[in-house]
């Protein structure tokens, strides 16, 4: 019998070797006009922080456009990549600095797409962050309106100060975040 500790991550203990980068949490530079900070904690089913996770975000620009050829309206040409990646710290915390996306014009409320990678997950999870100041748009959003109110609430960030939103991600259990099949 050995006293060696084995890694807890199903995806391997080498997540930080290629998946992370120092400024990945900066979708826009801090202090940019209209910049907001999204902060949260990644929690497991028991409510304990997940210290070795990765939270990725992808979003439209403030005009609701993507600088990507697959945007049905054509690439915006703005140069706004809209992609962020942040590792969780020892307390399970993550933060992304970005700008609020505009509505993309298909009935969906402004939102940020989120991918979660963490120990114990054989496949990434996908969810969304919606904005608390978009009450009317959120009520009409096809995804949010298809969910019971208590489940839809797991997708709406909370105001946490001037330019700061709070969005915790609960992987399972009571208050589990709604995850999407993609």
C-alpha positions in Angstrom: 0.0 0.0 0.0 1.3 3.5 -0.9 0.8 6.8 0.9 1.0 8.8 -2.3 -2.0 11.0 -3.1 -3.5 10.6 -6.5 -4.9 13.5 -8.5 -8.6 14.2 -8.1 -9.2 15.5 -11.6 -10.8 13.1 -14.1 -9.3 15.3 -16.8 -5.9 15.0 -15.3 -3.7 17.1 -13.0 -2.2 19.0 -15.9 -5.1 21.5 -16.5 -2.9 24.5 -15.9 -0.2 23.5 -18.3 -2.0 24.6 -21.5 -5.5 25.7 -20.6 -4.8 28.8 -18.6 -3.2 32.1 -19.3 -2.5 35.0 -16.9 -4.8 37.6 -18.6 -7.4 35.1 -19.8 -10.0 36.7 -17.5 -9.7 40.0 -19.3 -12.2 40.0 -22.2 -11.6 43.7 -22.2 -8.8 45.6 -20.3 -9.8 46.7 -16.8 -11.0 50.3 -16.8 -12.3 50.0 -20.4 -15.5 52.1 -21.0 -18.5 50.0 -20.0 -16.4 47.3 -18.4 -18.1 45.1 -15.9 -16.7 42.4 -13.6 -18.4 39.1 -13.1 -17.3 37.3 -10.0 -18.4 33.9 -8.6 -17.6 30.7 -7.0 -17.6 27.2 -8.6 -19.2 24.8 -6.1 -19.5 21.0 -6.0 -22.7 19.1 -5.0 -21.9 19.4 -1.3 -21.5 23.2 -1.6 -17.7 23.0 -1.3 -15.5 25.2 -3.6 -13.9 23.6 -6.6 -10.3 24.9 -6.6 -9.2 23.3 -9.8 -11.8 24.3 -12.3 -11.9 26.5 -15.4 -14.7 28.9 -16.4 -14.8 30.0 -20.0 -17.1 32.7 -21.4 -18.1 33.7 -25.0 -20.3 36.5 -25.9 -21.5 39.0 -28.5 -20.2 42.6 -28.5 -22.2 45.5 -27.0 -24.1 45.7 -30.4 -25.1 42.1 -30.2 -22.7 41.0 -33.0 -20.0 38.4 -33.2 -16.7 39.0 -35.0 -17.0 35.6 -36.5 -17.9 34.4 -40.0 -20.7 32.2 -38.6 -22.6 35.3 -37.4 -25.7 35.2 -39.8 -25.4 38.9 -40.2 -21.7 38.7 -41.2 -18.7 39.2 -39.0 -18.8 42.5 -37.1 -15.3 43.5 -37.9 -15.1 45.0 -34.4 -12.1 42.9 -33.4 -14.0 42.1 -30.1 -13.2 38.4 -29.6 -15.7 38.1 -26.7 -13.8 35.1 -25.2 -12.5 34.8 -21.6 -11.0 32.0 -19.5 -10.4 32.0 -15.8 -9.1 29.2 -13.5 -10.7 29.0 -10.1 -8.5 29.8 -7.1 -8.1 27.7 -3.9 -11.5 29.1 -2.7 -13.2 28.2 -6.0 -13.4 31.8 -7.1 -13.3 33.1 -10.6 -13.7 36.5 -12.2 -14.1 37.8 -15.8 -13.8 41.4 -16.9 -15.9 42.1 -19.9 -18.6 44.4 -21.3 -22.3 43.7 -21.4 -23.4 42.1 -24.6 -26.2 43.4 -26.7 -29.2 41.4 -27.7 -28.5 39.3 -30.8 -31.8 40.0 -32.4 -33.5 36.6 -32.3 -35.6 36.9 -29.1 -32.8 35.9 -26.7 -32.1 38.3 -23.9 -28.5 39.6 -23.6 -26.4 36.8 -22.1 -23.0 35.4 -21.8 -22.3 31.7 -22.7 -20.3 29.8 -20.1 -18.4 26.5 -20.3 -17.2 24.8 -17.1 -14.4 22.3 -16.9 -13.5 20.7 -13.5 -12.5 17.5 -11.7 -15.0 14.7 -11.9 -16.4 16.0 -15.2 -15.9 13.7 -18.1 -17.4 16.3 -20.4 -17.6 20.1 -20.0 -20.8 21.8 -18.9 -22.5 24.7 -20.6 -24.7 27.3 -19.1 -25.5 31.1 -19.5 -25.3 34.3 -17.5 -28.2 36.6 -17.9 -28.4 40.2 -16.6 -30.6 41.3 -13.6 -31.4 44.7 -15.3 -33.0 43.0 -18.3 -36.3 42.0 -16.7 -38.4 42.4 -19.8 -36.0 40.8 -22.1 -35.4 37.9 -19.6 -39.1 37.3 -19.4 -39.4 36.9 -23.1 -36.2 34.8 -23.5 -37.1 31.4 -24.9 -34.7 29.5 -22.5 -35.5 31.4 -19.3 -39.3 31.4 -20.0 -39.2 27.6 -20.5 -37.9 27.0 -17.0 -39.7 27.1 -13.6 -38.8 30.5 -11.9 -36.6 29.0 -9.2 -34.5 27.2 -12.0 -34.4 30.3 -14.2 -33.1 32.2 -11.3 -29.9 30.1 -11.3 -29.0 31.7 -14.7 -29.4 35.4 -13.7 -26.5 37.2 -12.1 -27.0 39.3 -9.0 -25.9 42.9 -8.6 -22.9 43.0 -6.3 -21.8 46.7 -6.5 -21.0 49.3 -9.0 -20.0 47.5 -12.2 -19.9 44.1 -10.4 -22.1 41.1 -10.9 -22.2 37.9 -8.8 -22.7 34.5 -10.5 -22.0 31.4 -8.6 -22.1 28.0 -10.4 -23.4 25.0 -8.5 -22.5 21.8 -10.2 -25.2 19.7 -8.6 -27.5 19.5 -5.5 -29.8 22.1 -4.1 -29.7 25.2 -6.2 -27.9 23.5 -9.0 -27.2 25.8 -11.9 -29.2 25.0 -15.1 -26.9 23.3 -17.6 -27.6 23.1 -21.3 -27.3 20.1 -23.7 -25.4 21.3 -26.7 
